Amino acid sequence: MTRELVVGAFSPSVLLRVARRLGLLDERGLNVLEEPVPSSPAQCRALLDGDLDATLTSPDNVIAYRFVPDNPLGETADVTIVAAVDRGLGLGVYARPGLTAADLTDANIGVDVPGSGFAFGLYALLESLGLDRGDYQVAALGSTPRRLEALLAGDCDATMLNAGNELRAEDAGAVRLAGLTDVCHPYLGTVLSTVGDHRRADVGALAGALREAAGEVVAGNADDLVVEEASAALRLPPALASRYLQRLKDPAEGLVADGIVDPRAMETVLGLRRRYLPALVDGADVLATALDPSRGLVDPHPYPAAGR
C-alpha cells in the first residue's frame, strides 16, 4: 500500500525527482508530494500545523525553531534533522549585472528573512568583501526562487542564491561576488527534517531513498536523469543543467552521499547564528549546547531498521 508524504521545499528538489525516477520511492511504498513554500517561517508553520510531513530546509531553521524562543513564529517545537542532503549547491552572493562589492554600500540586499541561516551566510560573505552589517539595507523577499525573480527584475541589488537559481542568474548576466564555502567551510545547506514522531518511519524511508539516490548521482550512475530533471524542474537549458549536475557531484558544495550530518558543518551553521543573532535568555546562551546529542537536534537513528 502506498503512503502519501507531503514535503515542503523552497526550490524544486532534483534529487527527489531522481529518486522517484530510479524507483526508490516506489520500493519503499512512498508517494511523495513536493509543496513549494514561500519562506522559512511559512515552511515551519505548515510543518507544525501538520500541512507538511517533512521539510527540505536549512539546518539553521531547525536550530531556530527548536531552541530559539523569539524565532519568527514565537514558539519552539520538537523539530529534528533526519538526514543531511547537500552542502549548499553553489550558495553565494549574486549582484545585478555590472555591480561590484564596492557598489553595495547603501544597496538593497535581498534575504529570506533577516534572521535566517542564508542571511547569516550573506552577512559573513559581505563582511569578507569589506562591508559591515550597517553598510547596506536588507529586504525580506522570501524563498530563493522569489529572490532570483527580484534580482532579475532589479528589485534588489544583490542576494544569496543556490540550487540552480544561481546558474539562471549567471546566465542572465548577474555577477557572483563570493561563494559561501570559500568563507564558511565545511557547510551544510539542506537537511530533511520533521517534527516529533510524526510519520517518523515514512520520513526515515524517504531519507533512505534520498541517500541512495545521492549515492547514484555522485557515482555518475544517473547523469542523464539529473540533466533531464534539472532542465524540467529548474528551467535550465542543457548547458546549465550539465553544470548543475557537476555541482551536485562537487565534494565541497554538492550532495551528502551518505546522508550523515557532519558535526563540523553544523558547528559552522550554528557559529554563524551565534555570531550574527545571539540567542540569550536571562543572559544565558540558549544555543551553547545545541549540538550536544542529548538535546535531540539530530536524529541518531534516521533510517528504518529493516528493508529499504
Secondary structure, DSSP 4 states (H G I P E B T S, - for coil): --EEEEEEESS--HHHHHHHHTTHHHHTTEEEEEEE-SSHHHHHHHHHHTS-SEEEE-HHHHHHHHH-TTSTTS----EEEEEEEES-SS-EEEE-TT--GGGGTT-EEEES-TTSHHHHHHHHHHHHTT--GGGSEEEE--SHHHHHHHHHHTS-SEEEE-TTHHHHHHHTT-EEEEEHHHHS-S---EEEEEETTTTHHHHHHHHHHHHHHHHHHHTTS-HHHHHHHHHHHH---HHHHHHHHHHHH-TTTSB-TT----HHHHHHHHHHHHHHS--EETTEETTTTTTSGGG-SB-S--S-SS--
